[in-house]
């Protein structure tokens, strides 16, 4: 029986899904937060890759900055070869479009509406049911938000209208504690997964916490996160 029929999507992190009753509820919009280098993109890609590989559905990875080739090369090194998945997982690179438009001085674009339209069109074309947007901060740098609260509310609602489960990658400022640039993202999202790290001497300790997950009883403890040749796993004891 697939995870979809059970009403959730696994994180595919050994030991973590048990802490959230099996995974992320289908249809949720979840923030994947952390500092630069905390493996937010790798975490989200890992979810999508294994979700598709297990035959649960289709995924779309929308990159607003990093090139498609760079993503594929990076994830191949972690043992996640997208060629194994055929057309069931797509990587849409918007970065090349930004460069082309900048070179031609055609930058008068409503990027928020453009991204919404592209996601809707891709939904009709590929029928993806798991979406990753990398990243929300990149979208902020592209879009002009005259009324931030209203614009973000309607953007989050447009994601829910796609009838997908969405992972929104967002980078945290070390000087701020909020899980989003404007402080309202955490209220609009259905869930928040926080990736963190701490340097002790020459070692780097990684941690993960389920800060928020609507409709799920879960712990908010921080667990040690281990990433090796066998993938992702947490230490819960």
DRENPA-3360 file (N, C-alpha, C; in nm, 2 decimals, always signed):
BEGIN
1 = XXXXXXXX = +0.09/-0.12/+0.00/+0.00/+0.00/+0.00/+0.09/+0.12/+0.00 ~ +0.06/+0.22/-0.09/+0.14/+0.34/-0.10/+0.12/+0.43/+0.02 ~ +0.21/+0.52/+0.04/+0.20/+0.62/+0.15/+0.08/+0.71/+0.12 ~ +0.05/+0.74/-0.01/-0.06/+0.83/-0.05/-0.19/+0.78/+0.01 ~ -0.22/+0.65/-0.01/-0.34/+0.60/+0.04/-0.36/+0.61/+0.19 ~ -0.24/+0.62/+0.26/-0.24/+0.63/+0.41/-0.26/+0.77/+0.45 ~ -0.25/+0.87/+0.35/-0.27/+1.01/+0.39/-0.15/+1.09/+0.43 ~ -0.03/+1.04/+0.40/+0.09/+1.11/+0.44/+0.20/+1.08/+0.34;
9 = XXXXXXXX = +0.30/+1.17/+0.34/+0.42/+1.15/+0.26/+0.54/+1.13/+0.36 ~ +0.61/+1.03/+0.34/+0.73/+1.00/+0.43/+0.84/+1.11/+0.41 ~ +0.91/+1.14/+0.51/+1.03/+1.22/+0.49/+1.15/+1.14/+0.45 ~ +1.14/+1.01/+0.46/+1.25/+0.92/+0.42/+1.37/+0.94/+0.50 ~ +1.35/+0.99/+0.63/+1.46/+1.00/+0.72/+1.43/+0.89/+0.83 ~ +1.52/+0.80/+0.84/+1.50/+0.69/+0.94/+1.49/+0.74/+1.08 ~ +1.38/+0.71/+1.14/+1.36/+0.75/+1.28/+1.28/+0.88/+1.30 ~ +1.26/+0.96/+1.19/+1.19/+1.08/+1.20/+1.04/+1.06/+1.17;
17 = XXXXXXXX = +1.00/+0.98/+1.08/+0.86/+0.97/+1.04/+0.78/+0.91/+1.16 ~ +0.85/+0.83/+1.25/+0.78/+0.78/+1.36/+0.75/+0.89/+1.46 ~ +0.82/+1.00/+1.45/+0.79/+1.12/+1.54/+0.68/+1.20/+1.50 ~ +0.63/+1.18/+1.37/+0.52/+1.26/+1.32/+0.41/+1.17/+1.27 ~ +0.39/+1.06/+1.34/+0.28/+0.97/+1.30/+0.29/+0.92/+1.16 ~ +0.41/+0.91/+1.10/+0.42/+0.85/+0.97/+0.47/+0.94/+0.86 ~ +0.46/+1.07/+0.88/+0.51/+1.16/+0.77/+0.43/+1.29/+0.76 ~ +0.44/+1.36/+0.65/+0.38/+1.49/+0.63/+0.24/+1.46/+0.57;
25 = XXXXXXXX = +0.14/+1.52/+0.63/+0.00/+1.50/+0.58/-0.01/+1.55/+0.43 ~ -0.08/+1.47/+0.35/-0.09/+1.51/+0.21/-0.17/+1.64/+0.20 ~ -0.13/+1.73/+0.12/-0.19/+1.86/+0.10/-0.13/+1.97/+0.18 ~ -0.04/+1.94/+0.27/+0.02/+2.04/+0.36/+0.12/+2.13/+0.27 ~ +0.13/+2.25/+0.32/+0.24/+2.34/+0.27/+0.33/+2.36/+0.38 ~ +0.46/+2.31/+0.37/+0.55/+2.30/+0.48/+0.68/+2.38/+0.45 ~ +0.72/+2.46/+0.54/+0.84/+2.53/+0.53/+0.96/+2.44/+0.57 ~ +1.06/+2.44/+0.49/+1.19/+2.37/+0.52/+1.29/+2.48/+0.55;
33 = XXXXXXXX = +1.32/+2.51/+0.68/+1.39/+2.62/+0.72/+1.53/+2.59/+0.77 ~ +1.62/+2.68/+0.76/+1.76/+2.66/+0.82/+1.86/+2.76/+0.76 ~ +1.97/+2.77/+0.82/+2.08/+2.85/+0.78/+2.14/+2.80/+0.65 ~ +2.22/+2.88/+0.58/+2.29/+2.84/+0.46/+2.38/+2.72/+0.50 ~ +2.37/+2.61/+0.42/+2.46/+2.50/+0.44/+2.40/+2.39/+0.53 ~ +2.27/+2.41/+0.57/+2.21/+2.32/+0.66/+2.14/+2.20/+0.59 ~ +2.16/+2.19/+0.46/+2.11/+2.08/+0.38/+1.96/+2.08/+0.35 ~ +1.90/+2.20/+0.35/+1.76/+2.22/+0.32/+1.72/+2.16/+0.19;
41 = XXXXXXXX = +1.80/+2.19/+0.08/+1.77/+2.15/-0.05/+1.78/+2.00/-0.06 ~ +1.89/+1.94/+0.00/+1.92/+1.80/+0.00/+1.81/+1.72/+0.07 ~ +1.76/+1.78/+0.18/+1.65/+1.72/+0.25/+1.52/+1.71/+0.17 ~ +1.49/+1.82/+0.11/+1.37/+1.83/+0.02/+1.38/+1.74/-0.10 ~ +1.49/+1.74/-0.16/+1.52/+1.65/-0.28/+1.51/+1.51/-0.24 ~ +1.56/+1.47/-0.12/+1.56/+1.34/-0.07/+1.41/+1.29/-0.06 ~ +1.33/+1.37/-0.01/+1.19/+1.34/+0.01/+1.13/+1.31/-0.13 ~ +1.15/+1.40/-0.22/+1.08/+1.39/-0.35/+1.14/+1.26/-0.43;
49 = XXXXXXXX = +1.27/+1.25/-0.42/+1.33/+1.14/-0.50/+1.28/+1.00/-0.45 ~ +1.28/+0.98/-0.32/+1.23/+0.85/-0.27/+1.08/+0.83/-0.28 ~ +1.01/+0.94/-0.27/+0.87/+0.94/-0.29/+0.83/+0.89/-0.43 ~ +0.90/+0.94/-0.53/+0.88/+0.90/-0.67/+0.93/+0.76/-0.69 ~ +1.05/+0.73/-0.64/+1.11/+0.60/-0.66/+1.03/+0.49/-0.60 ~ +0.96/+0.51/-0.49/+0.87/+0.41/-0.43/+0.74/+0.40/-0.50 ~ +0.72/+0.47/-0.61/+0.60/+0.46/-0.69/+0.47/+0.52/-0.63 ~ +0.49/+0.63/-0.55/+0.38/+0.69/-0.49/+0.32/+0.80/-0.57;
57 = XXXXXXXX = +0.39/+0.86/-0.66/+0.34/+0.97/-0.74/+0.44/+1.04/-0.82 ~ +0.42/+1.17/-0.86/+0.51/+1.25/-0.94/+0.55/+1.37/-0.86 ~ +0.67/+1.42/-0.89/+0.72/+1.54/-0.82/+0.78/+1.64/-0.92 ~ +0.77/+1.77/-0.88/+0.83/+1.88/-0.95/+0.92/+1.96/-0.85 ~ +1.04/+1.97/-0.89/+1.14/+2.05/-0.82/+1.16/+2.18/-0.89 ~ +1.11/+2.29/-0.84/+1.12/+2.42/-0.90/+1.24/+2.50/-0.84 ~ +1.34/+2.52/-0.92/+1.46/+2.59/-0.87/+1.46/+2.73/-0.93 ~ +1.47/+2.83/-0.84/+1.47/+2.97/-0.88/+1.61/+3.03/-0.89;
65 = XXXXXXXX = +1.71/+2.95/-0.85/+1.85/+3.01/-0.85/+1.94/+2.90/-0.91 ~ +1.96/+2.79/-0.84/+2.05/+2.69/-0.88/+2.01/+2.62/-1.02 ~ +2.11/+2.60/-1.10/+2.08/+2.54/-1.23/+2.04/+2.40/-1.22 ~ +1.97/+2.35/-1.32/+1.93/+2.21/-1.32/+2.05/+2.11/-1.32 ~ +2.14/+2.14/-1.40/+2.26/+2.06/-1.41/+2.34/+2.05/-1.28 ~ +2.34/+2.17/-1.21/+2.41/+2.17/-1.08/+2.34/+2.09/-0.98 ~ +2.21/+2.10/-0.98/+2.13/+2.02/-0.88/+2.15/+1.87/-0.91 ~ +2.14/+1.83/-1.03/+2.15/+1.69/-1.07/+2.29/+1.63/-1.03;
73 = XXXXXXXX = +2.39/+1.71/-1.06/+2.53/+1.67/-1.02/+2.55/+1.66/-0.87 ~ +2.49/+1.75/-0.80/+2.50/+1.75/-0.65/+2.43/+1.63/-0.59 ~ +2.31/+1.60/-0.64/+2.23/+1.49/-0.58/+2.28/+1.36/-0.63 ~ +2.34/+1.35/-0.75/+2.40/+1.23/-0.79/+2.51/+1.18/-0.70 ~ +2.59/+1.28/-0.64/+2.69/+1.25/-0.55/+2.64/+1.19/-0.42 ~ +2.51/+1.21/-0.39/+2.45/+1.16/-0.27/+2.37/+1.03/-0.31 ~ +2.39/+0.98/-0.43/+2.33/+0.85/-0.46/+2.19/+0.86/-0.51 ~ +2.14/+0.99/-0.55/+2.01/+1.01/-0.60/+2.01/+1.05/-0.75;
81 = XXXXXXXX = +2.00/+0.95/-0.83/+2.01/+0.96/-0.98/+1.87/+0.98/-1.04 ~ +1.84/+1.10/-1.09/+1.71/+1.13/-1.14/+1.68/+1.05/-1.26 ~ +1.78/+1.01/-1.34/+1.75/+0.94/-1.46/+1.68/+0.81/-1.43 ~ +1.69/+0.76/-1.31/+1.62/+0.63/-1.27/+1.47/+0.65/-1.27 ~ +1.43/+0.78/-1.26/+1.29/+0.81/-1.24/+1.21/+0.84/-1.36 ~ +1.28/+0.85/-1.47/+1.21/+0.89/-1.60/+1.14/+1.02/-1.59 ~ +1.02/+1.03/-1.64/+0.94/+1.15/-1.64/+0.86/+1.18/-1.52 ~ +0.88/+1.09/-1.42/+0.80/+1.10/-1.30/+0.85/+1.21/-1.20;
89 = XXXXXXXX = +0.97/+1.25/-1.22/+1.02/+1.37/-1.14/+1.09/+1.47/-1.24 ~ +1.05/+1.59/-1.23/+1.09/+1.70/-1.32/+1.17/+1.80/-1.23 ~ +1.27/+1.86/-1.29/+1.34/+1.98/-1.23/+1.32/+2.09/-1.33 ~ +1.25/+2.20/-1.28/+1.22/+2.32/-1.36/+1.31/+2.43/-1.31 ~ +1.40/+2.47/-1.40/+1.50/+2.57/-1.37/+1.46/+2.71/-1.42 ~ +1.42/+2.79/-1.33/+1.37/+2.93/-1.37/+1.49/+3.02/-1.38 ~ +1.60/+2.99/-1.32/+1.72/+3.07/-1.32/+1.77/+3.12/-1.46 ~ +1.76/+3.02/-1.55/+1.81/+3.06/-1.69/+1.72/+3.16/-1.75;
97 = XXXXXXXX = +1.59/+3.16/-1.72/+1.50/+3.26/-1.77/+1.53/+3.40/-1.72 ~ +1.56/+3.40/-1.59/+1.60/+3.53/-1.53/+1.72/+3.59/-1.59 ~ +1.82/+3.51/-1.62/+1.94/+3.55/-1.69/+1.91/+3.60/-1.83 ~ +1.83/+3.53/-1.90/+1.80/+3.57/-2.04/+1.72/+3.71/-2.04 ~ +1.63/+3.72/-1.95/+1.55/+3.84/-1.94/+1.64/+3.96/-1.90 ~ +1.73/+3.94/-1.81/+1.82/+4.04/-1.76/+1.91/+4.09/-1.88 ~ +1.96/+3.99/-1.96/+2.05/+4.02/-2.07/+1.97/+4.11/-2.17 ~ +1.84/+4.08/-2.19/+1.76/+4.15/-2.29/+1.69/+4.27/-2.23;
105 = XXXXXXXX = +1.72/+4.30/-2.10/+1.66/+4.42/-2.04/+1.50/+4.41/-2.03 ~ +1.45/+4.28/-2.03/+1.31/+4.26/-2.02/+1.28/+4.21/-1.88 ~ +1.28/+4.29/-1.78/+1.27/+4.25/-1.64/+1.14/+4.30/-1.58 ~ +1.05/+4.36/-1.66/+0.92/+4.41/-1.61/+0.82/+4.29/-1.60 ~ +0.84/+4.20/-1.51/+0.76/+4.08/-1.50/+0.70/+4.07/-1.36 ~ +0.58/+4.03/-1.35/+0.52/+4.00/-1.22/+0.55/+3.86/-1.19 ~ +0.67/+3.84/-1.12/+0.72/+3.70/-1.10/+0.63/+3.62/-1.02 ~ +0.56/+3.68/-0.92/+0.47/+3.60/-0.83/+0.36/+3.54/-0.92;
113 = XXXXXXXX = +0.30/+3.62/-1.00/+0.19/+3.56/-1.09/+0.25/+3.47/-1.19 ~ +0.37/+3.50/-1.24/+0.43/+3.41/-1.34/+0.46/+3.27/-1.29 ~ +0.51/+3.27/-1.16/+0.54/+3.14/-1.10/+0.41/+3.06/-1.08 ~ +0.30/+3.13/-1.03/+0.17/+3.07/-1.01/+0.13/+3.00/-1.14 ~ +0.14/+3.08/-1.25/+0.09/+3.03/-1.38/+0.17/+2.91/-1.43 ~ +0.31/+2.91/-1.41/+0.39/+2.80/-1.45/+0.36/+2.68/-1.37 ~ +0.34/+2.69/-1.24/+0.30/+2.58/-1.16/+0.17/+2.51/-1.20 ~ +0.08/+2.60/-1.23/-0.06/+2.55/-1.27/-0.04/+2.48/-1.41;
121 = XXXXXXXX = +0.03/+2.53/-1.50/+0.05/+2.47/-1.63/+0.12/+2.34/-1.62 ~ +0.23/+2.33/-1.54/+0.30/+2.21/-1.52/+0.22/+2.10/-1.45 ~ +0.13/+2.15/-1.36/+0.04/+2.06/-1.30/-0.05/+1.99/-1.40 ~ -0.10/+2.06/-1.50/-0.19/+2.00/-1.60/-0.11/+1.91/-1.69 ~ +0.02/+1.95/-1.71/+0.11/+1.87/-1.81/+0.17/+1.75/-1.75 ~ +0.21/+1.75/-1.62/+0.28/+1.64/-1.56/+0.20/+1.57/-1.45 ~ +0.09/+1.63/-1.40/+0.01/+1.58/-1.29/+0.10/+1.55/-1.16 ~ +0.19/+1.64/-1.13/+0.27/+1.62/-1.01/+0.18/+1.64/-0.89;
129 = XXXXXXXX = +0.21/+1.56/-0.78/+0.14/+1.58/-0.66/+0.23/+1.61/-0.54 ~ +0.36/+1.63/-0.57/+0.46/+1.67/-0.47/+0.54/+1.78/-0.53 ~ +0.54/+1.90/-0.47/+0.61/+2.02/-0.52/+0.71/+2.07/-0.42 ~ +0.83/+2.10/-0.48/+0.93/+2.17/-0.40/+0.97/+2.30/-0.47 ~ +0.97/+2.41/-0.39/+1.01/+2.54/-0.44/+1.14/+2.58/-0.37 ~ +1.24/+2.60/-0.44/+1.37/+2.63/-0.39/+1.42/+2.76/-0.45 ~ +1.40/+2.88/-0.39/+1.36/+2.89/-0.26/+1.26/+3.01/-0.25 ~ +1.19/+3.02/-0.13/+1.10/+3.13/-0.11/+1.18/+3.26/-0.11;
137 = XXXXXXXX = +1.30/+3.26/-0.06/+1.38/+3.38/-0.05/+1.42/+3.43/-0.19 ~ +1.45/+3.34/-0.28/+1.48/+3.37/-0.42/+1.36/+3.44/-0.49 ~ +1.24/+3.38/-0.46/+1.12/+3.44/-0.51/+1.10/+3.58/-0.46 ~ +1.13/+3.61/-0.33/+1.12/+3.74/-0.28/+1.21/+3.84/-0.35 ~ +1.33/+3.79/-0.39/+1.42/+3.88/-0.46/+1.38/+3.91/-0.60 ~ +1.29/+3.83/-0.65/+1.24/+3.85/-0.79/+1.12/+3.93/-0.79 ~ +1.03/+3.91/-0.69/+0.90/+3.97/-0.69/+0.89/+4.10/-0.62 ~ +0.80/+4.18/-0.66/+0.77/+4.31/-0.59/+0.65/+4.29/-0.51;
145 = XXXXXXXX = +0.66/+4.29/-0.38/+0.55/+4.27/-0.29/+0.50/+4.40/-0.23 ~ +0.40/+4.46/-0.29/+0.35/+4.59/-0.24/+0.28/+4.57/-0.11 ~ +0.20/+4.47/-0.10/+0.13/+4.43/+0.02/+0.17/+4.29/+0.06 ~ +0.27/+4.28/+0.14/+0.34/+4.15/+0.17/+0.24/+4.05/+0.22 ~ +0.16/+4.09/+0.33/+0.07/+4.00/+0.39/-0.03/+3.94/+0.29 ~ -0.09/+4.03/+0.21/-0.19/+3.99/+0.12/-0.13/+3.90/+0.01 ~ -0.01/+3.94/-0.04/+0.05/+3.87/-0.15/+0.09/+3.73/-0.11 ~ +0.14/+3.71/+0.01/+0.18/+3.58/+0.06/+0.06/+3.50/+0.09;
153 = XXXXXXXX = -0.04/+3.56/+0.15/-0.17/+3.48/+0.17/-0.22/+3.42/+0.05 ~ -0.23/+3.50/-0.06/-0.28/+3.44/-0.18/-0.18/+3.35/-0.25 ~ -0.05/+3.37/-0.23/+0.04/+3.27/-0.29/+0.03/+3.14/-0.22 ~ +0.02/+3.13/-0.09/+0.00/+3.01/-0.01/-0.13/+2.94/-0.05 ~ -0.23/+3.02/-0.07/-0.36/+2.96/-0.11/-0.35/+2.91/-0.25 ~ -0.28/+2.97/-0.34/-0.26/+2.92/-0.48/-0.19/+2.78/-0.48 ~ -0.10/+2.76/-0.38/-0.03/+2.64/-0.37/-0.13/+2.53/-0.32 ~ -0.22/+2.56/-0.23/-0.31/+2.46/-0.18/-0.41/+2.43/-0.29;
161 = XXXXXXXX = -0.44/+2.52/-0.38/-0.54/+2.50/-0.49/-0.48/+2.40/-0.59 ~ -0.35/+2.39/-0.59/-0.29/+2.29/-0.69/-0.31/+2.15/-0.65 ~ -0.36/+2.13/-0.53/-0.39/+1.99/-0.48/-0.27/+1.91/-0.47 ~ -0.16/+1.97/-0.42/-0.03/+1.90/-0.40/+0.01/+1.91/-0.26 ~ +0.12/+1.84/-0.22/+0.19/+1.86/-0.10/+0.31/+1.94/-0.14 ~ +0.34/+2.06/-0.07/+0.44/+2.15/-0.11/+0.55/+2.17/+0.00 ~ +0.67/+2.16/-0.04/+0.78/+2.19/+0.05/+0.85/+2.32/+0.01 ~ +0.84/+2.42/+0.09/+0.89/+2.56/+0.06/+1.02/+2.58/+0.13;
169 = XXXXXXXX = +1.13/+2.58/+0.06/+1.26/+2.60/+0.12/+1.28/+2.75/+0.15 ~ +1.32/+2.78/+0.28/+1.34/+2.92/+0.31/+1.47/+2.93/+0.40 ~ +1.55/+3.03/+0.38/+1.67/+3.04/+0.45/+1.65/+3.14/+0.57 ~ +1.71/+3.10/+0.69/+1.70/+3.18/+0.81/+1.82/+3.27/+0.82 ~ +1.79/+3.39/+0.87/+1.90/+3.48/+0.90/+1.95/+3.45/+1.04 ~ +2.08/+3.43/+1.05/+2.14/+3.40/+1.18/+2.10/+3.50/+1.29 ~ +2.07/+3.62/+1.25/+2.04/+3.73/+1.35/+1.89/+3.73/+1.38 ~ +1.81/+3.65/+1.32/+1.67/+3.64/+1.35/+1.62/+3.50/+1.38;
177 = XXXXXXXX = +1.52/+3.50/+1.46/+1.47/+3.37/+1.51/+1.34/+3.32/+1.43 ~ +1.29/+3.41/+1.35/+1.16/+3.37/+1.28/+1.19/+3.28/+1.16 ~ +1.09/+3.20/+1.13/+1.10/+3.10/+1.03/+1.05/+3.15/+0.90 ~ +1.11/+3.26/+0.85/+1.06/+3.33/+0.73/+1.10/+3.48/+0.74 ~ +1.13/+3.53/+0.62/+1.18/+3.67/+0.61/+1.08/+3.77/+0.67 ~ +0.95/+3.75/+0.65/+0.85/+3.85/+0.69/+0.78/+3.82/+0.82 ~ +0.81/+3.70/+0.88/+0.75/+3.66/+1.00/+0.61/+3.61/+1.00 ~ +0.55/+3.61/+0.88/+0.41/+3.56/+0.87/+0.40/+3.43/+0.80;
185 = XXXXXXXX = +0.52/+3.38/+0.74/+0.52/+3.26/+0.67/+0.48/+3.14/+0.76 ~ +0.53/+3.15/+0.89/+0.51/+3.04/+0.98/+0.36/+3.02/+1.02 ~ +0.28/+3.13/+1.01/+0.14/+3.13/+1.03/+0.06/+3.07/+0.91 ~ +0.11/+3.11/+0.80/+0.05/+3.06/+0.67/+0.07/+2.92/+0.64 ~ +0.19/+2.87/+0.68/+0.23/+2.73/+0.65/+0.16/+2.63/+0.74 ~ +0.14/+2.51/+0.69/+0.08/+2.40/+0.77/+0.18/+2.33/+0.86 ~ +0.31/+2.34/+0.82/+0.42/+2.28/+0.89/+0.55/+2.35/+0.88 ~ +0.64/+2.33/+0.98/+0.77/+2.38/+0.98/+0.87/+2.28/+1.02;
193 = XXXXXXXX = +0.96/+2.25/+0.93/+1.07/+2.16/+0.96/+1.20/+2.24/+0.97 ~ +1.27/+2.24/+1.08/+1.39/+2.32/+1.10/+1.51/+2.24/+1.10 ~ +1.60/+2.27/+1.01/+1.74/+2.21/+1.00/+1.84/+2.30/+1.06 ~ +1.92/+2.25/+1.15/+2.02/+2.33/+1.22/+2.15/+2.26/+1.22 ~ +2.26/+2.34/+1.26/+2.39/+2.28/+1.28/+2.46/+2.36/+1.38 ~ +2.56/+2.29/+1.44/+2.64/+2.35/+1.55/+2.78/+2.30/+1.53 ~ +2.87/+2.39/+1.53/+3.02/+2.36/+1.52/+3.07/+2.34/+1.66 ~ +3.14/+2.23/+1.68/+3.21/+2.20/+1.81/+3.35/+2.17/+1.77;
201 = XXXXXXXX = +3.44/+2.26/+1.78/+3.58/+2.24/+1.74/+3.58/+2.23/+1.59 ~ +3.63/+2.12/+1.54/+3.64/+2.09/+1.39/+3.52/+2.01/+1.34 ~ +3.44/+1.97/+1.43/+3.32/+1.89/+1.40/+3.20/+1.97/+1.37 ~ +3.11/+1.92/+1.29/+2.98/+1.98/+1.26/+2.87/+1.89/+1.30 ~ +2.79/+1.93/+1.40/+2.67/+1.85/+1.44/+2.55/+1.90/+1.37 ~ +2.47/+1.82/+1.31/+2.35/+1.86/+1.24/+2.23/+1.81/+1.32 ~ +2.12/+1.89/+1.32/+2.00/+1.86/+1.40/+1.88/+1.90/+1.31 ~ +1.77/+1.83/+1.35/+1.64/+1.85/+1.29/+1.53/+1.85/+1.39;
209 = XXXXXXXX = +1.43/+1.94/+1.36/+1.31/+1.94/+1.45/+1.18/+1.97/+1.38 ~ +1.08/+1.90/+1.42/+0.95/+1.93/+1.36/+0.89/+2.04/+1.45 ~ +0.90/+2.16/+1.41/+0.85/+2.28/+1.49/+0.70/+2.29/+1.49 ~ +0.64/+2.25/+1.37/+0.50/+2.27/+1.36/+0.45/+2.17/+1.25 ~ +0.34/+2.10/+1.28/+0.28/+2.01/+1.18/+0.13/+2.00/+1.21 ~ +0.05/+2.08/+1.14/-0.10/+2.08/+1.17/-0.16/+1.94/+1.16 ~ -0.25/+1.91/+1.24/-0.32/+1.78/+1.24/-0.24/+1.66/+1.28 ~ -0.12/+1.68/+1.33/-0.03/+1.57/+1.37/+0.02/+1.60/+1.51;
217 = XXXXXXXX = +0.01/+1.49/+1.59/+0.07/+1.50/+1.73/+0.22/+1.46/+1.72 ~ +0.31/+1.56/+1.76/+0.45/+1.53/+1.74/+0.53/+1.60/+1.85 ~ +0.65/+1.55/+1.86/+0.75/+1.61/+1.95/+0.82/+1.73/+1.88 ~ +0.86/+1.83/+1.96/+0.93/+1.94/+1.91/+1.08/+1.94/+1.94 ~ +1.12/+1.82/+1.99/+1.26/+1.80/+2.03/+1.35/+1.82/+1.90 ~ +1.48/+1.85/+1.93/+1.58/+1.85/+1.82/+1.65/+1.72/+1.82 ~ +1.66/+1.66/+1.71/+1.72/+1.53/+1.70/+1.85/+1.54/+1.62 ~ +1.95/+1.46/+1.66/+2.08/+1.46/+1.58/+2.05/+1.40/+1.44;
225 = XXXXXXXX = +2.09/+1.47/+1.34/+2.07/+1.43/+1.20/+2.20/+1.38/+1.14 ~ +2.20/+1.26/+1.09/+2.32/+1.19/+1.03/+2.29/+1.18/+0.88 ~ +2.39/+1.22/+0.80/+2.38/+1.20/+0.66/+2.51/+1.13/+0.62 ~ +2.49/+1.01/+0.56/+2.60/+0.93/+0.51/+2.56/+0.85/+0.39 ~ +2.64/+0.75/+0.35/+2.62/+0.68/+0.22/+2.48/+0.61/+0.22 ~ +2.43/+0.59/+0.34/+2.30/+0.52/+0.36/+2.18/+0.61/+0.36 ~ +2.21/+0.74/+0.34/+2.10/+0.84/+0.34/+2.09/+0.92/+0.47 ~ +1.97/+0.96/+0.50/+1.94/+1.05/+0.62/+1.88/+0.96/+0.73;
233 = XXXXX = +1.92/+0.99/+0.85/+1.86/+0.93/+0.97/+1.88/+1.01/+1.09 ~ +1.80/+0.99/+1.19/+1.81/+1.07/+1.31/+1.83/+0.98/+1.43 ~ +1.89/+1.04/+1.53/+1.91/+0.97/+1.66/+1.81/+1.02/+1.76 ~ +1.72/+0.94/+1.80/+1.61/+0.98/+1.89/+1.64/+0.95/+2.04 ~ +1.75/+0.89/+2.07/+1.78/+0.86/+2.21/+1.92/+0.92/+2.25;
% end
